[in-house]
């Protein structure tokens, strides 16, 4: 099929067309290709990507519609030190963000972009974040010289003519520009201009830095827009719990990376929970706004999953395994000789040989990992066997509970419930996770990650907490707030709670609390379940004693924990709401 059959401009929006023309004049691409989102276009671009060597076609009998991609070894993850919030005043961005003056950064980026697409095609990718017709949906347009990005945005968003129809003649759309340059870390910038609703990313080709609808628009720009417009843009999964009687309870949950977020969103209940179902609305991002019924209603602005692959198995996440069996783009996993993919933690034995994520020969005896620890899958949400029928509801689902949680081997109990909304905001604001051995500072050190938003909040974190507190007056029927920790260990370094699908047992207590059906005891940390309130049927006899230990509050550990929270509070003190320090003082007095 001739290239000319695709890529023609179908926009009648004069503002959009002029912006695209202006950027093309700066970037000087050989061609401008407008993406329409059609199946025929997908086939055409995929074949073109295979021809260019950007994608490798996998075994289409085993993995129909699946393709393999490798990124540059210097470009395999989000780069927080290269990520900037560009506001007129530094204090607007706050001390937890990198700040740059807009005029200076625009000038620097303009210099890098001038002529950057010579010899390349510029893909114009219109996309919609959120279900069509939703009051929370936002239109973005990304210009990119990466065919991998164009194809991935098709998976991750509602891309093409649908977005153009939603925009109509409006001028309110996110302007996103991405150019790979030469993928040089010295010239890598991911810049956000909240006042202009603009994102410019240069020098990277890795998903989190270049799929601009994801963390860039959905969270960094989204959080700014949410504060201005009276809603919440959060790094949260959304799931539904359906009882055998058909009662559905919707829950949003924020976990930092490596805390089982996608696994929780796609959980399969234990065998004896007959008739219970978990439904996924989203695994990563929630946009939440008070609805006409007075409840906080949530949508997933994305249309796909961009998940970490290593560790994904039938034990950890059977629904994810099913989701990535077709129409999936794999990045930086291992490639087997029969054109299958492999990663550490996959079901079955490792292959006798493979090419690792850098294309080097690998065997099980090799000292390095076959798949990069941050290797990814991009898969359509429609592949998910437990996708909620309500995932496309324009009004969103009504949230009854919000869960915060981190990875902590000590101190933090398995489950507790906040006393009230303000106490819940304090819990979210002070949440943290222990770093892995690969992280700066080493294993065991706790990194504070408020609401799992530290790398993603597009403005001062103190103002962000104040916005959460202010939302209390906007929501008539406030969700209840809970705090979980699946990762507490005993003195033998064994996990006290089995996790994975067994987390359904804790989730059921949360649901019952939301509906007034479960008892709880008042403790220094919040409301906590009585030992008999957690269903342990089918688990080993030792689980009851382990549960008791997982729920234990050790006052001395908590005194150290409260002291450690001061580091973040001191950093934010100029704009830290007094309600948070008051809650800390109340906790100290209760201890």
C-alpha distance (Angstrom), angle and dihedral (degrees) to the residues before:
residue distance angle dihedral
X1 . . .
X2 3.79 . .
X3 3.81 117.2 .
X4 3.80 87.9 -131.4
X5 3.81 90.4 68.0
X6 3.80 89.2 73.3
X7 3.76 138.4 41.4
X8 3.81 100.9 46.4
X9 3.79 118.5 147.2
X10 3.80 111.9 -99.2
X11 3.79 96.4 172.4
X12 3.80 121.4 113.7
X13 3.81 92.0 -179.8
X14 3.82 105.7 115.1
X15 3.83 93.7 -161.6
X16 3.80 92.3 53.0
X17 3.80 93.9 43.1
X18 3.80 92.2 50.8
X19 3.82 92.0 48.9
X20 3.81 91.5 50.7
X21 3.82 90.5 48.4
X22 3.82 91.5 49.7
X23 3.80 92.5 50.6
X24 3.80 91.8 46.0
X25 3.81 89.1 53.6
X26 3.81 89.2 54.5
X27 3.81 98.1 41.7
X28 3.83 96.6 37.8
X29 3.82 99.5 -151.2
X30 3.80 118.9 -174.9
X31 3.80 89.8 -128.6
X32 3.82 138.9 15.2
X33 3.81 113.9 -144.8
X34 3.83 118.7 -168.8
X35 3.81 111.6 -153.8
X36 3.81 115.6 -138.5
X37 3.82 98.9 -177.6
X38 3.80 95.3 -124.8
X39 3.84 122.9 147.6
X40 3.81 90.2 -120.6
X41 3.80 90.7 54.3
X42 3.81 90.2 49.9
X43 3.80 90.6 54.2
X44 3.79 91.4 47.4
X45 3.81 95.6 48.6
X46 3.80 91.9 44.3
X47 3.80 91.6 53.9
X48 3.79 89.3 47.2
X49 3.83 90.9 51.0
X50 3.82 90.7 50.7
X51 3.81 90.2 48.6
X52 3.80 90.2 51.6
X53 3.83 92.0 48.2
X54 3.82 92.2 -117.9
X55 3.81 90.3 117.7
X56 3.81 131.5 30.9
X57 3.80 116.6 -148.7
X58 3.81 110.7 -124.2
X59 3.81 126.3 -148.5
X60 3.80 99.6 -62.1
X61 3.81 94.1 -158.6
X62 3.79 92.6 55.1
X63 3.83 97.3 32.6
X64 3.82 108.7 20.6
X65 3.79 113.3 -159.0
X66 3.83 92.5 5.0
X67 3.80 125.9 133.6
X68 3.79 138.0 -177.1
X69 3.81 128.6 -130.7
X70 3.79 134.5 -178.7
X71 3.79 123.5 -157.7
X72 3.80 126.2 -153.0
X73 3.84 109.5 -77.9
X74 3.82 88.5 -122.0
X75 3.81 90.6 55.1
X76 3.80 111.4 55.8
X77 3.82 107.2 119.7
X78 3.79 146.3 22.2
X79 3.80 111.3 -67.8
X80 3.79 109.9 -143.2
X81 3.81 93.4 179.6
X82 3.82 89.5 58.5
X83 3.81 93.9 45.9
X84 3.81 117.3 98.8
X85 3.79 138.2 -173.1
X86 3.80 107.5 -150.1
X87 3.79 111.6 -156.8
X88 3.82 130.3 148.9
X89 3.83 91.8 -107.7
X90 3.81 126.9 38.0
X91 3.81 93.3 -137.3
X92 3.82 89.6 63.3
X93 3.82 89.4 63.9
X94 3.81 92.2 42.5
X95 3.80 132.6 -150.2
X96 3.82 95.9 -68.2
X97 3.83 93.4 61.4
X98 3.79 132.2 64.2
X99 3.81 106.9 -114.9
X100 3.80 132.0 -155.3
X101 3.80 131.4 174.7
X102 3.84 108.4 -105.7
X103 3.81 97.7 -131.7
X104 3.81 93.6 49.6
X105 3.80 93.8 45.2
X106 3.81 92.9 46.7
X107 3.82 88.6 52.9
X108 3.81 92.6 49.2
X109 3.80 93.1 47.4
X110 3.79 92.6 45.7
X111 3.80 88.7 56.7
X112 3.80 91.7 50.5
X113 3.81 92.8 46.1
X114 3.81 97.7 47.7
X115 3.81 105.6 115.2
X116 3.82 91.0 -13.2
X117 3.81 93.9 136.5
X118 3.78 98.2 49.7
X119 3.79 107.4 137.9
X120 3.80 91.0 15.9
X121 3.79 139.8 93.5
X122 3.79 119.5 -112.0
X123 3.80 109.9 -143.7
X124 3.80 115.6 -153.0
X125 3.81 105.8 -149.5
X126 3.84 115.0 -171.9
X127 3.79 110.3 -170.9
X128 3.78 141.2 174.7
X129 3.80 122.5 -137.8
X130 3.79 108.1 -152.6
X131 3.81 135.1 15.0
X132 3.82 115.7 -47.7
X133 3.79 110.6 -92.5
X134 3.79 94.7 20.2
X135 3.82 115.5 140.0
X136 3.82 86.0 -135.5
X137 3.83 97.7 50.1
X138 3.81 116.8 119.0
X139 3.82 130.7 -164.6
X140 3.78 121.8 -135.7
X141 3.79 132.2 178.7
X142 3.79 118.6 -156.1
X143 3.80 122.2 -165.5
X144 3.80 110.4 -158.9
X145 3.80 140.4 164.2
X146 3.82 91.5 -151.2
X147 3.80 118.5 96.0
X148 3.82 86.5 -166.0
X149 3.81 88.9 60.2
X150 3.80 92.4 47.4
X151 3.81 91.5 52.3
X152 3.82 93.3 42.8
X153 3.82 92.4 50.0
X154 3.79 87.1 55.0
X155 3.82 88.1 58.5
X156 3.80 97.0 41.6
X157 3.82 101.0 42.6
X158 3.79 142.1 28.3
X159 3.78 92.8 -95.2
X160 3.79 134.9 -172.2
X161 3.79 134.7 14.6
X162 3.81 91.7 -1.1
X163 3.82 88.6 67.0
X164 3.81 92.6 46.4
X165 3.80 90.1 52.7
X166 3.79 90.8 50.1
X167 3.81 90.9 50.4
X168 3.81 94.7 46.2
X169 3.81 108.8 165.3
X170 3.81 93.5 -25.2
X171 3.78 124.5 127.9
X172 3.80 96.0 -152.3
X173 3.79 105.7 101.8
X174 3.79 134.5 120.8
X175 3.80 111.3 -103.3
X176 3.78 109.3 -143.8
X177 3.79 125.9 -178.8
X178 3.80 124.4 -176.0
X179 3.78 128.8 175.0
X180 3.79 124.6 168.9
X181 3.83 94.8 -148.3
X182 3.83 102.4 -176.9
X183 3.83 94.5 -40.2
X184 3.79 90.4 -109.6
X185 3.84 114.5 162.8
X186 3.81 89.1 -145.5
X187 3.81 89.5 62.9
X188 3.80 98.7 40.1
X189 3.79 118.0 123.5
X190 3.82 131.2 160.4
X191 3.79 104.5 -169.7
X192 3.80 131.2 -176.5
X193 3.80 124.2 -162.9
X194 3.84 103.1 -170.3
X195 3.81 96.8 -177.5
X196 3.82 89.9 54.3
X197 3.84 96.2 39.0
X198 3.81 86.1 -127.4
X199 3.81 134.4 139.4
X200 3.82 125.5 -170.1
X201 3.81 120.5 -174.1
X202 3.81 122.0 -179.3
X203 3.79 136.2 171.4
X204 3.82 99.1 23.3
X205 3.79 136.9 88.8
X206 3.83 98.2 -177.4
X207 3.80 117.2 119.1
X208 3.81 101.8 -118.4
X209 3.81 91.0 50.5
X210 3.79 98.3 42.5
X211 3.81 109.9 28.6
X212 3.78 87.2 85.7
X213 3.79 96.7 -171.2
X214 3.78 91.2 64.3
X215 3.81 121.3 62.7
X216 3.83 94.0 -12.1
X217 3.82 100.2 56.0
X218 3.80 101.8 15.2
X219 3.81 94.2 52.1
X220 3.82 117.7 8.1
X221 3.80 97.1 40.3
X222 3.81 90.5 24.1
X223 3.81 93.6 57.7
X224 3.82 90.0 52.2
X225 3.82 91.7 49.4
X226 3.81 90.6 45.3
X227 3.79 92.2 56.3
X228 3.81 91.1 47.8
X229 3.82 93.5 46.9
X230 3.82 102.0 36.6
X231 3.81 105.4 -105.5
X232 3.83 139.7 96.0
X233 3.82 129.1 -103.4
X234 3.79 105.3 -167.0
X235 3.80 142.4 176.7
X236 3.80 90.8 -123.1
X237 3.78 141.2 128.4
X238 3.81 119.2 -131.9
X239 3.79 121.2 -146.4
X240 3.77 138.6 165.9
X241 3.81 126.7 -139.2
X242 3.81 113.4 -152.6
X243 3.80 119.8 -166.3
X244 3.82 123.3 -147.9
X245 3.83 86.4 -101.6
X246 3.83 91.0 58.9
X247 3.83 98.0 -106.0
X248 3.82 109.7 148.1
X249 3.79 122.1 -157.0
X250 3.81 118.9 -172.6
X251 3.79 121.6 -146.5
X252 3.83 135.0 -176.7
X253 3.81 119.8 -156.9
X254 3.80 135.0 -171.4
X255 3.81 119.7 -155.0
X256 3.82 127.2 163.3
X257 3.81 117.8 -124.0
X258 3.82 118.1 -64.9
X259 3.81 92.4 28.1
X260 3.82 99.3 105.7
X261 3.79 99.6 -99.4
X262 3.81 98.6 152.3
X263 3.81 90.8 40.4
X264 3.81 90.1 54.3
X265 3.81 92.6 47.1
X266 3.82 91.1 53.7
X267 3.81 98.9 34.8
X268 3.79 121.9 159.1
X269 3.83 110.0 -146.4
X270 3.84 118.8 -125.7
X271 3.81 116.4 -86.8
X272 3.82 96.3 -101.8
X273 3.82 91.8 56.5
X274 3.77 88.7 87.5
X275 3.79 113.6 -177.6
X276 3.84 94.2 14.1
X277 3.81 117.1 121.3
X278 3.80 135.8 -171.3
X279 3.80 116.0 -148.3
X280 3.82 123.1 -163.3
X281 3.79 121.2 -141.5
X282 3.81 94.7 164.7
X283 3.80 140.2 -15.8
X284 3.81 102.2 -154.4
X285 3.81 120.1 13.7
X286 3.79 134.4 40.0
X287 3.80 127.6 -172.2
X288 3.80 107.8 -163.5
X289 3.80 129.7 -172.5
X290 3.82 133.9 168.4
X291 3.81 107.6 -97.6
X292 3.77 132.1 -145.7
X293 3.81 88.8 -95.6
X294 3.82 91.8 59.6
X295 3.81 93.6 -108.7
X296 3.79 127.6 118.3
X297 3.80 105.3 -105.3
X298 3.80 123.2 -159.8
X299 3.78 135.7 -158.3
X300 3.79 130.4 -175.1
X301 3.82 104.1 -128.3
X302 3.81 91.6 -160.1
X303 3.80 130.8 79.1
X304 3.81 98.4 -157.2
X305 3.79 146.2 31.3
X306 3.81 123.9 -105.8
X307 3.79 97.4 -170.6
X308 3.78 137.1 170.0
X309 3.82 108.2 -106.3
X310 3.84 106.8 -158.7
X311 3.79 111.1 94.3
X312 3.81 93.5 21.9
X313 3.80 106.9 134.4
X314 3.78 142.8 137.2
X315 3.80 88.5 -89.3
X316 3.81 97.9 48.7
X317 3.81 99.4 35.4
X318 3.82 120.5 -5.8
X319 3.80 91.9 173.3
X320 3.82 91.5 55.7
X321 3.82 89.5 49.8
X322 3.81 88.8 54.5
X323 3.82 91.7 44.8
X324 3.83 94.9 56.7
X325 3.79 97.0 48.7
X326 3.81 93.3 93.8
X327 3.82 142.6 23.3
X328 3.81 91.1 12.9
X329 3.81 132.0 139.0
X330 3.81 111.3 -145.2
X331 3.81 118.3 -159.2
X332 3.82 126.7 -163.3
X333 3.81 98.7 -11.0
X334 3.82 122.2 126.5
X335 3.82 121.0 -81.6
X336 3.80 119.6 -142.6
X337 3.85 124.9 -148.3
X338 3.83 90.6 -107.8
X339 3.83 90.8 55.7
X340 3.77 96.6 -102.8
X341 3.81 125.7 128.2
X342 3.79 129.9 -120.1
X343 3.78 137.7 -175.3
X344 3.78 138.7 172.5
X345 3.80 109.1 -79.0
X346 3.81 95.6 25.6
X347 3.81 116.8 139.1
X348 3.78 116.7 -92.7
X349 3.80 131.7 23.0
X350 3.81 120.8 -43.2
X351 3.80 116.8 -98.7
X352 3.80 117.9 -93.7
X353 3.79 87.2 -120.6
X354 3.78 138.8 -4.1
X355 3.77 143.3 157.1
X356 3.78 110.5 -95.7
X357 3.80 125.1 -134.5
X358 3.80 90.3 -79.6
X359 3.81 93.9 49.2
X360 3.83 94.4 -104.3
X361 3.80 123.1 136.9
X362 3.80 110.3 -94.3
X363 3.82 135.2 -174.2
X364 3.82 131.1 175.2
X365 3.82 86.9 -97.0
X366 3.82 92.5 59.0
X367 3.81 114.1 114.5
X368 3.81 94.4 -135.8
X369 3.80 130.0 66.5
X370 3.80 118.5 -96.1
X371 3.80 94.7 -139.8
X372 3.78 123.6 42.0
X373 3.85 110.2 -108.9
X374 3.82 87.9 -121.0
X375 3.81 95.8 44.8
X376 3.78 112.3 142.0
X377 3.78 148.6 -152.3
X378 3.80 124.3 -149.6
X379 3.80 109.0 -160.2
X380 3.83 133.7 163.0
X381 3.80 114.0 -103.9
X382 3.82 88.5 -132.0
X383 3.83 87.2 72.6
X384 3.82 91.3 64.9
X385 3.83 111.3 106.0
X386 3.83 90.1 -151.1
X387 3.83 97.2 45.5
X388 3.79 107.8 144.6
X389 3.82 115.4 -116.3
X390 3.83 84.7 -135.6
X391 3.85 92.9 60.1
X392 3.82 90.0 101.1
X393 3.81 95.8 42.4
X394 3.84 104.8 129.9
X395 3.82 91.5 -148.8
X396 3.80 93.4 52.0
X397 3.80 129.2 -135.1
X398 3.85 122.3 -65.5
X399 3.80 110.6 -108.4
X400 3.81 116.1 -137.8
X401 3.81 97.9 172.5
X402 3.80 139.7 23.8
X403 3.81 118.0 -156.9
X404 3.80 126.7 -160.7
X405 3.79 122.0 -170.9
X406 3.78 145.2 159.0
X407 3.79 140.8 -175.5
X408 3.81 107.3 -89.5
X409 3.82 124.4 158.1
X410 3.82 92.2 -165.6
X411 3.83 142.4 18.7
X412 3.83 102.7 23.1
X413 3.83 114.2 88.5
X414 3.77 125.2 -131.2
X415 3.81 94.4 -104.6
X416 3.79 139.6 -1.8
X417 3.79 135.5 160.8
X418 3.79 125.1 -134.1
X419 3.79 117.4 -116.1
X420 3.81 91.8 -129.9
X421 3.83 143.3 -21.2
X422 3.82 95.0 -77.0
X423 3.80 92.0 49.2
X424 3.81 88.4 48.2
X425 3.82 91.2 53.8
X426 3.83 87.7 51.5
X427 3.83 89.9 52.8
X428 3.80 91.6 49.8
X429 3.81 92.4 44.6
X430 3.81 92.8 54.6
X431 3.81 100.0 40.4
X432 3.78 117.5 126.2
X433 3.79 143.6 169.2
X434 3.77 134.0 -141.2
X435 3.78 112.6 -109.1
X436 3.78 121.9 -123.1
X437 3.79 122.1 -115.5
X438 3.80 89.4 -100.2
X439 3.80 92.7 60.3
X440 3.76 124.4 91.1
X441 3.79 107.4 -90.3
X442 3.80 94.8 29.7
X443 3.77 136.1 -113.9
X444 3.77 121.6 -28.0
X445 3.78 99.4 24.0
X446 3.78 113.0 123.4
X447 3.77 118.3 -125.0
X448 3.80 113.4 -160.5
X449 3.77 110.8 -129.5
X450 3.82 108.5 173.5
X451 3.80 110.9 -146.0
X452 3.86 84.9 -17.9
X453 3.82 84.6 -78.1
X454 3.82 104.0 108.8
X455 3.85 94.7 110.3
X456 3.80 93.3 36.7
X457 3.80 110.4 44.2
X458 3.81 108.3 109.6
X459 3.81 96.7 -152.3
X460 3.83 143.3 27.4
X461 3.80 110.2 -36.1
X462 3.82 91.6 -140.2
X463 3.82 89.7 57.4
X464 3.81 88.1 47.2
X465 3.81 90.8 57.1
X466 3.81 89.5 47.4
X467 3.82 89.5 52.7
X468 3.81 90.4 53.2
X469 3.80 90.2 50.0
X470 3.81 91.3 48.1
X471 3.82 91.5 52.7
X472 3.80 87.3 70.6
X473 3.81 89.9 78.2
X474 3.82 92.7 48.1
X475 3.83 97.7 53.7
X476 3.80 116.2 69.8
X477 3.81 95.4 -169.2
X478 3.78 105.3 38.5
X479 3.82 119.4 -154.1
X480 3.79 115.4 -119.8
X481 3.80 114.6 -112.3
X482 3.82 124.7 -135.2
X483 3.81 136.3 -179.2
X484 3.83 122.6 -147.1
X485 3.79 136.7 -176.4
X486 3.80 116.5 -172.5
X487 3.81 92.8 176.3
X488 3.81 107.8 65.9
X489 3.81 113.5 134.1
X490 3.80 137.7 -159.2
X491 3.82 128.6 -128.6
X492 3.83 89.8 -82.0
X493 3.83 90.4 58.8
X494 3.82 90.8 -110.9
X495 3.79 122.2 140.4
X496 3.79 109.8 -107.5
X497 3.81 94.3 -151.7
X498 3.85 123.5 49.9
X499 3.83 94.0 -136.7
X500 3.83 127.1 -173.7
X501 3.83 110.5 74.7
X502 3.81 91.2 -2.9
X503 3.81 87.2 71.2
X504 3.82 83.3 80.7
X505 3.82 86.4 80.1
X506 3.81 90.8 61.8
X507 3.79 91.5 40.4
X508 3.81 90.3 55.9
X509 3.83 90.5 54.9
X510 3.81 88.8 50.8
X511 3.82 90.7 50.7
X512 3.78 91.6 47.6
X513 3.83 90.6 50.3
X514 3.80 89.5 52.9
X515 3.81 89.6 54.3
X516 3.81 96.2 41.6
X517 3.80 94.7 -111.1
X518 3.84 102.9 115.8
X519 3.79 131.9 70.8
X520 3.81 122.9 -132.0
X521 3.78 138.9 -177.7
X522 3.79 123.4 -128.6
X523 3.82 111.2 -119.3
X524 3.78 137.2 168.4
X525 3.83 89.5 -92.7
X526 3.79 99.7 43.6
X527 3.78 138.2 -83.1
X528 3.82 111.7 -22.7
X529 3.82 131.8 -174.2
X530 3.76 120.9 -101.7
X531 3.78 110.4 -117.8
X532 3.80 93.3 -106.7
X533 3.82 92.8 51.2
X534 3.83 93.3 74.3
X535 3.80 112.9 78.4
X536 3.83 109.5 -127.1
X537 3.82 98.4 170.4
X538 3.79 112.2 145.5
X539 3.82 95.2 15.5
X540 3.84 124.0 112.3
X541 3.81 117.3 -83.3
X542 3.81 89.8 -112.6
X543 3.82 90.3 64.5
X544 3.82 92.8 81.5
X545 3.81 92.7 59.6
X546 3.79 91.0 42.8
X547 3.80 89.6 51.2
X548 3.80 89.9 52.4
X549 3.82 88.7 54.0
X550 3.82 92.1 44.8
X551 3.82 89.4 55.6
X552 3.81 95.9 44.5
X553 3.81 119.7 122.8
X554 3.80 112.7 -146.9
X555 3.78 107.2 -163.8
X556 3.81 96.7 -157.1
X557 3.82 92.1 52.0
X558 3.80 88.7 49.9
X559 3.80 93.1 50.7
X560 3.81 87.6 55.9
X561 3.80 90.2 45.8
X562 3.81 93.2 53.3
X563 3.81 90.1 48.4
X564 3.84 90.1 51.1
X565 3.81 90.6 53.7
X566 3.81 89.1 65.3
X567 3.82 91.5 77.3
X568 3.79 92.0 69.1
X569 3.79 94.9 37.4
X570 3.81 91.9 52.2
X571 3.80 90.7 50.3
X572 3.81 90.3 53.0
X573 3.81 98.1 35.1
X574 3.83 96.7 118.6
X575 3.83 90.5 64.4
X576 3.80 103.5 17.4
X577 3.83 111.2 130.2
X578 3.80 111.0 -118.3
X579 3.82 90.3 -132.1
X580 3.82 89.2 73.3
X581 3.80 95.4 53.2
X582 3.80 88.4 44.9
X583 3.80 89.9 54.6
X584 3.79 90.3 49.0
X585 3.81 89.8 52.1
X586 3.81 90.6 48.5
X587 3.81 89.9 52.1
X588 3.81 90.8 51.1
X589 3.81 90.8 51.1
X590 3.82 92.1 48.0
X591 3.80 91.0 50.5
